[in-house]
Amino acid sequence: MKEFQVIIAFSGFIALLLWGVHMVQTGVQRAFGKTLGLWMGRAMGSLPRAFGTGLAITAAIQSSTATGLMITGFAVTGLVSLVPGMAAMLGANVGTTLIVQALSFKPTALAPGLILIGVWMFRHYAPGRSRDLGRALIGLGLLLLSLSELVTMFEPLKSAPMLGTALDALGDAPFLALIASTALTWASHSSVAVVVLIMSLALHDLIDPTLAYTLVLGANLGTAINPVLEGGHDDNPASRRLPIGNLGTRVIGCVLGMALLPWATPIMQALGSDASHSVANFHLLFNLVVAACFMPILRPYAILLQRLLPQRSDPDDPARPHYLDEAAREVPAVALGQAAREALRLTDLLRESLQLTQHALLRDDGQAIGRARYLNGVISQLDQSITTFLATQDQESLSAEDEQYLKSILAFSMNIAHAASVSGMGLLGHASRLHKKHWVLDADQRTELTATLERLQRNLRQAASLFVSADRQVARNLAFEKEYFRNLEAKAADRHLERIKTGQLDAADMGAFYLEILRDTGGVNAYLVNAAAYPILIKYGELRPNRLREAD
């Protein structure tokens, strides 16, 4: 019974460690995601700058997987070439080692303070950058807290026979240890968490240095698998060049690392004062050596990848930009005009997606769900293309008016993409549940939802019109639509509560589920208002940026 409790506690603290890493990543990405994308797009000109950019961004978000997916998206659109993309990935692999270095000094005493400050920021500030940074601080505090508890727990585990047997088996089979660590890192999506776990094992002498370094190699290999699986979803082999190329550097590095392991232990012992520092130093040194070996040969390596994974172009692919032309960069007005036309394409695609979503919700159309999800993915790709096209525009050639127009295009594109995301994760998720569980909305709900979705599509048309005309009165009308969706949700909630009070609920009642649908339609509408109405009202002084919280 006691051993079972120890296993549960150990598993719980591992989960807390993973969740802390996740909160740090998502908090920083939410706070600086668009800014990081713009910065990366501007800084990919030379190999040293690309390397430094990948290192800096990954050090901030602590996810080489997220950085890899970002760079892969730029490479797919053709706005970042393969060679600087590969250099940025090498920098990202070094960047993810920095927090491990910091954690090797055991700054556990900071955990309560970080959590306290993070919770205060999360509760005190409205949704935005400050609140997201609070989330990141909470995650960092939880990470340190879980690490401290794991270190404490490992002491009695020294005498656990099952753990000792398993670790001895891995020590006798280095390639099995490499595969196990690779699989764990792939499953957890976090090489940081896995390397920290290895550091804790090494600190308590549960594994010898050679096994620890083997597991670190596996963690580095595992973190390169996720961008391969998640980065390129189309049929174009060229979209997988960068993630596969990064995986190739990891594989070659691990092969050489395994061959040189007998010489690693004395070198690491000379560099580190204890076992945990030795693991952190090996992790850093491995990535520095791999980067140093591959940076000089990136160009021939890129040529090899291009031959193995040739470009396959499909002129009918809706995710392919129609208006973005690299040759137009020399004339900012033309380039911005092209980006604006491409941004308007997003509204056409979203309108088609919302029509399919309406079919899926009201007519139990499974094919419509799949097509709508595909269109939402296309919208995301096009938004990324627009962002990178504008991010790599020469800033010195832009006037103050051009800079403002560029920002408005970015804001419009981003909000339309967010609207598609809410529709995809929310409304289409509800449609899938209806389809799988054979649920049916009642007649009144279907009538109201039909009118609501049609109104949402009308608001989308108004948003597209506003982006072109900037009409003040139309902007006011669209902004007031938020109130309509709030009232709609409030009335539905009152009806549901009344049914609960009067005992009219039965097993087939869909009131709560219907409320979730209405809440997500309001979420989609909110992004349409943010995309087109609010920028105009702010421009004319009818709405202050710091009053958006009240407007929402």
C-alpha positions as CSV (number, residue, x, y, z in Angstrom):
1,M,0.0,0.0,0.0
2,K,2.8,2.4,0.9
3,E,4.6,1.6,-2.4
4,F,1.4,2.4,-4.3
5,Q,1.1,5.7,-2.5
6,V,4.7,6.5,-3.4
7,I,4.1,5.7,-7.1
8,I,0.9,7.9,-7.2
9,A,2.8,10.8,-5.5
10,F,5.7,10.4,-7.9
11,S,3.5,10.3,-10.9
12,G,1.6,13.3,-9.7
13,F,4.7,15.4,-9.3
14,I,5.9,14.3,-12.8
15,A,2.6,15.5,-14.1
16,L,3.0,18.8,-12.1
17,L,6.4,19.2,-13.7
18,L,5.0,18.8,-17.2
19,W,2.2,21.1,-16.4
20,G,4.6,23.8,-15.1
21,V,6.6,23.6,-18.3
22,H,3.4,23.8,-20.4
23,M,2.2,26.9,-18.5
24,V,5.6,28.6,-19.0
25,Q,5.4,27.8,-22.8
26,T,1.8,28.9,-23.3
27,G,2.1,31.9,-21.1
28,V,5.0,33.4,-23.0
29,Q,3.5,32.4,-26.4
30,R,0.2,34.0,-25.6
31,A,2.0,37.2,-24.3
32,F,4.5,37.5,-27.2
33,G,3.3,35.0,-29.9
34,K,2.7,37.5,-32.7
35,T,5.6,39.7,-31.7
36,L,7.9,36.7,-31.7
37,G,6.7,35.8,-35.1
38,L,7.3,39.3,-36.5
39,W,10.8,39.4,-34.8
40,M,11.7,36.0,-36.3
41,G,10.6,37.1,-39.8
42,R,12.8,40.1,-39.7
43,A,15.9,38.4,-38.2
44,M,16.3,35.5,-40.6
45,G,18.5,37.3,-43.1
46,S,22.0,35.8,-42.2
47,L,23.0,32.6,-40.6
48,P,24.4,34.1,-37.4
49,R,21.3,36.2,-36.9
50,A,19.0,33.2,-37.7
51,F,20.9,31.1,-35.2
52,G,20.7,33.8,-32.5
53,T,17.0,34.4,-33.2
54,G,16.1,30.7,-32.8
55,L,18.2,30.6,-29.6
56,A,16.6,33.7,-28.1
57,I,13.0,32.8,-28.9
58,T,13.4,29.2,-27.6
59,A,15.0,30.5,-24.4
60,A,12.0,32.7,-23.9
61,I,9.2,30.1,-24.6
62,Q,11.2,27.1,-23.6
63,S,9.9,24.9,-26.4
64,S,12.1,24.0,-29.4
65,T,9.0,22.2,-30.7
66,A,7.0,25.4,-30.8
67,T,9.9,27.3,-32.4
68,G,10.3,24.5,-34.9
69,L,6.6,24.6,-35.9
70,M,6.9,28.4,-36.2
71,I,10.0,28.2,-38.4
72,T,8.4,25.4,-40.4
73,G,5.4,27.5,-41.1
74,F,7.6,30.3,-42.4
75,A,9.5,27.9,-44.6
76,V,6.3,26.3,-46.0
77,T,5.1,29.8,-47.2
78,G,8.4,30.3,-48.9
79,L,9.1,33.5,-47.0
80,V,12.1,32.0,-45.1
81,S,14.6,29.9,-47.1
82,L,15.7,26.5,-45.9
83,V,19.3,27.4,-44.9
84,P,18.5,30.2,-42.4
85,G,15.6,28.1,-41.2
86,M,18.0,25.2,-40.4
87,A,20.3,27.7,-38.7
88,A,17.4,28.9,-36.5
89,M,16.6,25.3,-35.6
90,L,20.2,24.7,-34.5
91,G,19.9,27.9,-32.3
92,A,16.5,26.7,-30.9
93,N,18.1,23.4,-29.8
94,V,20.8,25.3,-27.9
95,G,18.1,27.7,-26.5
96,T,16.1,25.0,-24.9
97,T,19.2,24.0,-22.8
98,L,19.4,27.3,-21.0
99,I,16.6,26.8,-18.5
100,V,18.1,23.4,-17.7
101,Q,21.3,25.1,-16.9
102,A,19.4,27.5,-14.6
103,L,17.5,24.7,-12.9
104,S,20.8,22.8,-12.2
105,F,21.5,25.5,-9.6
106,K,18.3,24.5,-7.7
107,P,16.6,27.9,-7.3
108,T,13.7,26.2,-5.4
109,A,13.4,29.0,-2.9
110,L,12.0,31.2,-5.6
111,A,9.0,29.0,-6.2
112,P,6.6,30.4,-3.6
113,G,7.4,34.0,-4.6
114,L,7.0,33.3,-8.3
115,I,3.6,31.6,-7.8
116,L,2.4,34.5,-5.5
117,I,3.4,37.1,-8.1
118,G,2.0,35.1,-10.9
119,V,-1.4,34.5,-9.3
120,W,-1.6,38.2,-8.4
121,M,-0.9,39.2,-12.0
122,F,-3.3,36.5,-13.3
123,R,-6.2,37.7,-11.0
124,H,-5.5,41.4,-11.1
125,Y,-5.0,42.1,-14.9
126,A,-7.6,41.7,-17.7
127,P,-6.8,39.2,-20.4
128,G,-3.7,40.4,-22.1
129,R,0.1,40.3,-22.0
130,S,0.4,41.0,-18.2
131,R,-2.0,38.2,-17.4
132,D,-0.3,35.8,-19.7
133,L,3.1,36.6,-18.1
134,G,1.5,35.9,-14.7
135,R,0.5,32.5,-16.1
136,A,4.1,31.9,-17.1
137,L,5.4,32.8,-13.6
138,I,2.9,30.4,-12.0
139,G,4.2,27.7,-14.4
140,L,7.8,28.4,-13.5
141,G,6.9,28.3,-9.8
142,L,5.1,25.0,-10.2
143,L,8.1,23.6,-12.2
144,L,10.5,24.5,-9.4
145,L,8.1,23.2,-6.7
146,S,7.6,19.9,-8.5
147,L,11.4,19.6,-9.0
148,S,12.0,20.1,-5.3
149,E,9.4,17.4,-4.3
150,L,10.9,15.0,-6.8
151,V,14.4,15.5,-5.4
152,T,13.0,14.8,-1.9
153,M,11.1,11.6,-3.1
154,F,14.1,10.1,-4.9
155,E,15.9,9.6,-1.6
156,P,13.7,6.7,-0.3
157,L,13.4,5.4,-3.9
158,K,17.0,4.4,-3.8
159,S,16.0,1.2,-2.1
160,A,13.0,0.4,-4.3
161,P,13.8,-3.0,-6.0
162,M,11.6,-2.5,-9.1
163,L,13.1,0.9,-9.9
164,G,16.6,-0.4,-9.4
165,T,16.0,-3.4,-11.6
166,A,14.5,-1.2,-14.4
167,L,17.4,1.3,-14.3
168,D,19.9,-1.5,-14.2
169,A,18.3,-3.0,-17.3
170,L,18.5,0.3,-19.1
171,G,22.2,0.6,-18.1
172,D,23.0,-2.7,-19.7
173,A,21.1,-1.8,-22.9
174,P,22.1,1.7,-24.0
175,F,20.2,1.7,-27.2
176,L,17.0,0.6,-25.4
177,A,17.7,3.5,-22.9
178,L,18.0,5.9,-25.9
179,I,14.7,4.7,-27.4
180,A,12.9,4.9,-24.0
181,S,14.1,8.5,-23.4
182,T,13.2,9.4,-27.0
183,A,9.7,8.0,-26.6
184,L,9.2,9.7,-23.2
185,T,10.2,13.1,-24.7
186,W,8.0,12.7,-27.7
187,A,5.0,11.8,-25.6
188,S,5.6,14.6,-23.1
189,H,6.4,17.3,-25.7
190,S,9.1,18.6,-23.4
191,S,12.8,17.8,-23.4
192,V,13.2,20.2,-20.5
193,A,11.0,18.1,-18.2
194,V,12.8,14.9,-19.2
195,V,16.3,16.3,-18.8
196,V,15.3,17.7,-15.4
197,L,14.0,14.2,-14.4
198,I,17.4,12.7,-15.6
199,M,19.2,15.3,-13.5
200,S,17.2,14.3,-10.4
201,L,18.0,10.6,-11.0
202,A,21.7,11.3,-11.4
203,L,21.8,13.5,-8.3
204,H,20.7,10.6,-6.1
205,D,23.0,8.1,-7.8
206,L,20.1,6.1,-9.2
207,I,21.8,6.1,-12.6
208,D,25.5,6.2,-13.5
209,P,26.8,9.1,-15.7
210,T,27.0,7.0,-18.9
211,L,23.3,6.1,-18.6
212,A,22.4,9.7,-17.7
213,Y,24.1,11.0,-20.9
214,T,22.5,8.3,-23.0
215,L,19.1,9.4,-21.7
216,V,19.9,13.0,-22.5
217,L,20.8,12.0,-26.1
218,G,17.3,10.4,-26.3
219,A,15.7,13.5,-25.0
220,N,17.4,15.6,-27.7
221,L,16.2,13.1,-30.3
222,G,12.7,12.9,-29.0
223,T,12.2,16.7,-29.1
224,A,12.9,16.7,-32.9
225,I,10.2,14.2,-33.7
226,N,7.2,16.4,-32.9
227,P,7.9,19.0,-35.6
228,V,8.1,16.2,-38.1
229,L,4.7,14.8,-37.1
230,E,3.0,18.2,-36.6
231,G,4.7,20.5,-39.1
232,G,3.8,19.3,-42.6
233,H,0.3,18.0,-43.1
234,D,0.0,18.6,-46.8
235,D,1.1,16.4,-49.7
236,N,4.0,18.6,-50.6
237,P,7.3,16.9,-49.6
238,A,9.0,20.3,-49.5
239,S,7.0,21.3,-46.5
240,R,8.8,18.6,-44.5
241,R,12.4,19.6,-45.4
242,L,13.1,21.7,-42.4
243,P,11.7,19.4,-39.6
244,I,13.2,16.3,-41.3
245,G,16.5,18.2,-41.7
246,N,16.5,19.0,-38.0
247,L,15.7,15.4,-37.1
248,G,18.7,14.4,-39.3
249,T,21.0,16.6,-37.3
250,R,19.7,15.0,-34.1
251,V,20.1,11.5,-35.4
252,I,23.7,12.1,-36.6
253,G,24.5,13.8,-33.4
254,C,23.1,11.0,-31.3
255,V,25.0,8.4,-33.3
256,L,28.3,10.2,-32.7
257,G,27.4,10.9,-29.1
258,M,26.8,7.2,-28.4
259,A,30.2,6.4,-30.0
260,L,32.0,9.0,-27.9
261,L,30.2,8.3,-24.5
262,P,33.2,6.5,-23.0
263,W,35.1,9.8,-23.1
264,A,32.2,12.0,-22.0
265,T,32.3,11.1,-18.2
266,P,35.7,12.5,-17.4
267,I,35.1,15.6,-19.4
268,M,31.8,16.3,-17.7
269,Q,33.1,15.6,-14.2
270,A,35.8,18.2,-14.9
271,L,33.2,20.7,-15.9
272,G,30.5,20.0,-13.3
273,S,30.6,20.1,-9.5
274,D,27.9,17.4,-9.1
275,A,25.9,14.9,-11.1
276,S,23.0,17.3,-11.9
277,H,25.4,19.9,-13.3
278,S,27.2,17.3,-15.3
279,V,23.9,16.3,-17.0
280,A,23.0,19.9,-17.7
281,N,26.5,20.6,-19.1
282,F,26.3,17.5,-21.3
283,H,23.0,18.6,-22.6
284,L,24.3,22.1,-23.5
285,L,27.7,20.8,-24.9
286,F,25.9,18.2,-27.1
287,N,23.8,20.9,-28.8
288,L,26.7,23.3,-29.1
289,V,28.9,20.7,-30.8
290,V,26.1,19.7,-33.2
291,A,25.5,23.3,-34.1
292,A,29.2,23.9,-34.6
293,C,29.5,20.8,-36.9
294,F,26.4,21.6,-39.0
295,M,26.6,25.4,-39.4
296,P,29.4,25.3,-42.0
297,I,27.7,22.6,-44.1
298,L,24.1,23.9,-44.0
299,R,24.1,24.9,-47.7
300,P,25.1,21.4,-49.1
301,Y,22.9,19.8,-46.5
302,A,20.0,22.0,-47.7
303,I,20.7,21.0,-51.3
304,L,20.5,17.3,-50.3
305,L,17.2,17.9,-48.6
306,Q,15.8,19.7,-51.7
307,R,16.8,16.7,-53.9
308,L,15.3,14.2,-51.5
309,L,12.1,16.2,-50.9
310,P,11.3,18.1,-54.1
311,Q,8.8,20.9,-54.3
312,R,5.3,19.9,-55.5
313,S,3.2,22.9,-56.3
314,D,-0.6,22.8,-56.6
315,P,-2.1,25.9,-58.2
316,D,-5.5,25.0,-56.9
317,D,-4.4,24.7,-53.2
318,P,-6.5,27.3,-51.3
319,A,-3.7,27.6,-48.7
320,R,-1.4,29.0,-51.4
321,P,-1.4,32.9,-51.3
322,H,-2.9,34.4,-54.4
323,Y,-1.7,38.0,-54.1
324,L,1.5,38.0,-52.2
325,D,4.4,38.7,-54.6
326,E,8.0,39.0,-53.4
327,A,8.8,41.3,-56.3
328,A,6.4,43.9,-54.9
329,R,8.5,44.5,-51.8
330,E,10.3,47.4,-53.4
331,V,7.1,49.4,-53.5
332,P,5.5,49.4,-50.0
333,A,2.1,50.6,-51.2
334,V,1.8,47.7,-53.6
335,A,3.1,45.2,-51.1
336,L,0.6,46.4,-48.5
337,G,-2.2,46.4,-51.0
338,Q,-1.5,42.8,-51.9
339,A,-1.4,41.8,-48.2
340,A,-4.8,43.5,-47.7
341,R,-6.3,41.6,-50.6
342,E,-5.0,38.4,-49.2
343,A,-6.4,39.3,-45.8
344,L,-9.8,39.7,-47.4
345,R,-9.6,36.2,-48.8
346,L,-9.6,35.0,-45.2
347,T,-13.2,36.4,-44.8
348,D,-14.3,34.5,-47.9
349,L,-12.9,31.2,-46.5
350,L,-14.3,31.9,-43.1
351,R,-17.8,32.6,-44.6
352,E,-17.7,29.2,-46.4
353,S,-16.5,27.5,-43.2
354,L,-19.3,29.0,-41.1
355,Q,-21.9,27.9,-43.7
356,L,-20.5,24.4,-43.5
357,T,-20.5,24.6,-39.7
358,Q,-24.2,25.6,-39.8
359,H,-24.9,22.5,-41.9
360,A,-23.0,20.4,-39.5
361,L,-24.8,21.7,-36.4
362,L,-28.3,21.6,-37.8
363,R,-28.3,18.8,-40.4
364,D,-25.9,16.3,-38.8
365,D,-23.5,16.5,-41.8
366,G,-20.3,14.7,-41.0
367,Q,-18.7,15.6,-44.3
368,A,-19.3,19.3,-43.6
369,I,-17.3,19.0,-40.4
370,G,-14.3,17.7,-42.2
371,R,-14.5,20.3,-44.9
372,A,-14.9,23.1,-42.4
373,R,-11.9,21.9,-40.4
374,Y,-9.8,21.9,-43.5
375,L,-10.9,25.5,-44.4
376,N,-10.0,26.6,-40.8
377,G,-6.6,25.1,-41.3
378,V,-6.2,27.0,-44.6
379,I,-7.1,30.2,-42.8
380,S,-4.4,29.6,-40.2
381,Q,-1.8,29.0,-42.9
382,L,-2.8,32.1,-44.9
383,D,-2.7,34.2,-41.8
384,Q,0.9,32.9,-41.2
385,S,1.8,33.8,-44.8
386,I,0.4,37.3,-44.4
387,T,2.3,37.8,-41.1
388,T,5.6,36.6,-42.5
389,F,5.2,38.6,-45.7
390,L,4.6,41.8,-43.7
391,A,7.2,41.0,-41.1
392,T,9.9,40.7,-43.7
393,Q,9.0,44.0,-45.3
394,D,11.8,46.6,-45.2
395,Q,10.8,48.8,-42.3
396,E,13.0,51.7,-43.4
397,S,11.0,52.1,-46.6
398,L,7.7,52.5,-44.8
399,S,6.2,55.9,-43.9
400,A,4.3,56.4,-40.7
401,E,1.0,55.9,-42.5
402,D,2.3,52.7,-44.1
403,E,3.4,51.4,-40.7
404,Q,-0.1,52.1,-39.3
405,Y,-1.7,50.3,-42.4
406,L,0.6,47.4,-41.9
407,K,-0.4,47.0,-38.3
408,S,-4.1,47.2,-39.2
409,I,-3.7,44.4,-41.8
410,L,-1.9,42.3,-39.2
411,A,-4.6,42.9,-36.6
412,F,-7.4,42.1,-39.1
413,S,-5.8,38.9,-40.3
414,M,-4.9,37.7,-36.8
415,N,-8.5,38.3,-35.5
416,I,-10.1,36.5,-38.5
417,A,-7.7,33.6,-37.9
418,H,-8.7,33.6,-34.2
419,A,-12.4,33.6,-35.2
420,A,-11.7,30.5,-37.3
421,S,-9.9,28.9,-34.5
422,V,-12.8,29.4,-32.0
423,S,-15.2,28.1,-34.7
424,G,-13.0,25.1,-35.3
425,M,-12.3,24.1,-31.7
426,G,-15.7,25.3,-30.4
427,L,-18.5,25.1,-32.8
428,L,-17.1,22.2,-34.9
429,G,-16.3,20.4,-31.7
430,H,-19.9,20.7,-30.6
431,A,-21.0,19.5,-34.1
432,S,-18.8,16.4,-33.7
433,R,-20.4,15.6,-30.4
434,L,-23.9,16.0,-31.9
435,H,-22.9,13.7,-34.8
436,K,-21.2,11.0,-32.7
437,K,-23.8,10.8,-29.9
438,H,-26.8,11.3,-32.2
439,W,-28.0,14.2,-30.1
440,V,-30.7,16.5,-31.5
441,L,-31.5,20.1,-30.6
442,D,-35.2,20.9,-30.0
443,A,-37.2,22.9,-32.5
444,D,-36.9,26.3,-30.7
445,Q,-33.1,25.9,-30.3
446,R,-32.7,25.0,-34.0
447,T,-34.7,28.0,-35.1
448,E,-32.8,30.4,-32.8
449,L,-29.4,28.9,-33.7
450,T,-30.2,29.2,-37.4
451,A,-30.9,32.9,-37.0
452,T,-27.8,33.4,-34.8
453,L,-25.5,31.7,-37.3
454,E,-27.0,33.7,-40.2
455,R,-26.5,36.9,-38.2
456,L,-22.9,35.9,-37.5
457,Q,-22.3,35.5,-41.3
458,R,-23.8,38.9,-41.9
459,N,-21.4,40.4,-39.3
460,L,-18.6,38.7,-41.1
461,R,-19.7,40.5,-44.3
462,Q,-19.8,43.8,-42.4
463,A,-16.3,43.2,-41.1
464,A,-14.9,42.6,-44.6
465,S,-16.7,45.8,-45.8
466,L,-15.4,47.8,-42.9
467,F,-11.8,46.7,-43.6
468,V,-12.1,48.4,-47.0
469,S,-14.4,51.4,-46.3
470,A,-13.7,52.2,-42.6
471,D,-17.2,53.6,-42.3
472,R,-17.8,55.0,-38.8
473,Q,-21.5,54.2,-38.5
474,V,-21.1,50.7,-39.7
475,A,-18.3,50.2,-37.2
476,R,-20.7,51.4,-34.4
477,N,-23.4,49.0,-35.6
478,L,-21.0,46.0,-35.7
479,A,-19.6,46.9,-32.2
480,F,-23.1,46.8,-30.8
481,E,-23.5,43.3,-32.0
482,K,-21.5,42.1,-29.0
483,E,-24.4,43.2,-26.9
484,Y,-26.8,41.1,-29.0
485,F,-24.8,37.9,-28.5
486,R,-24.4,38.6,-24.7
487,N,-28.2,39.0,-24.4
488,L,-28.8,35.9,-26.4
489,E,-26.6,33.9,-24.1
490,A,-28.1,35.4,-21.0
491,K,-31.7,34.6,-22.1
492,A,-30.7,31.1,-22.9
493,A,-29.1,30.7,-19.5
494,D,-32.2,32.1,-17.8
495,R,-34.4,29.6,-19.7
496,H,-32.1,26.8,-18.6
497,L,-32.1,27.8,-15.0
498,E,-35.8,28.1,-15.0
499,R,-36.1,24.6,-16.3
500,I,-33.8,23.4,-13.5
501,K,-35.9,25.2,-10.8
502,T,-39.2,23.9,-12.1
503,G,-37.9,20.3,-12.4
504,Q,-38.5,20.2,-16.2
505,L,-35.1,18.8,-17.0
506,D,-34.8,15.3,-18.3
507,A,-32.0,13.1,-19.5
508,A,-32.4,14.4,-23.1
509,D,-32.3,18.1,-22.2
510,M,-29.7,19.9,-24.2
511,G,-29.8,23.3,-22.4
512,A,-26.3,23.3,-21.0
513,F,-24.8,22.0,-24.3
514,Y,-26.8,24.6,-26.3
515,L,-25.4,27.3,-24.0
516,E,-21.9,26.2,-24.9
517,I,-22.8,26.6,-28.6
518,L,-24.1,30.1,-28.1
519,R,-21.1,31.1,-26.0
520,D,-18.8,30.1,-28.9
521,T,-20.8,31.9,-31.5
522,G,-20.4,35.0,-29.3
523,G,-16.6,34.3,-29.2
524,V,-16.4,34.2,-33.0
525,N,-18.4,37.4,-33.2
526,A,-16.1,39.1,-30.7
527,Y,-13.1,38.5,-32.9
528,L,-15.0,39.9,-35.9
529,V,-15.7,43.1,-33.9
530,N,-12.0,43.2,-32.8
531,A,-10.9,42.8,-36.4
532,A,-12.8,45.6,-38.0
533,A,-15.0,47.7,-35.7
534,Y,-12.7,48.5,-32.8
535,P,-9.8,49.8,-34.9
536,I,-12.0,52.4,-36.5
537,L,-13.7,53.5,-33.3
538,I,-10.2,53.8,-31.7
539,K,-9.0,55.9,-34.7
540,Y,-11.9,58.3,-34.3
541,G,-11.5,58.5,-30.5
542,E,-14.8,56.8,-29.7
543,L,-13.0,53.9,-27.9
544,R,-9.8,54.0,-26.0
545,P,-7.4,51.0,-26.2
546,N,-7.4,50.8,-22.4
547,R,-11.2,50.7,-22.4
548,L,-11.5,47.5,-24.5
549,R,-11.9,45.5,-21.3
550,E,-15.1,47.5,-20.6
551,A,-16.2,47.2,-24.2
552,D,-15.8,43.4,-24.0
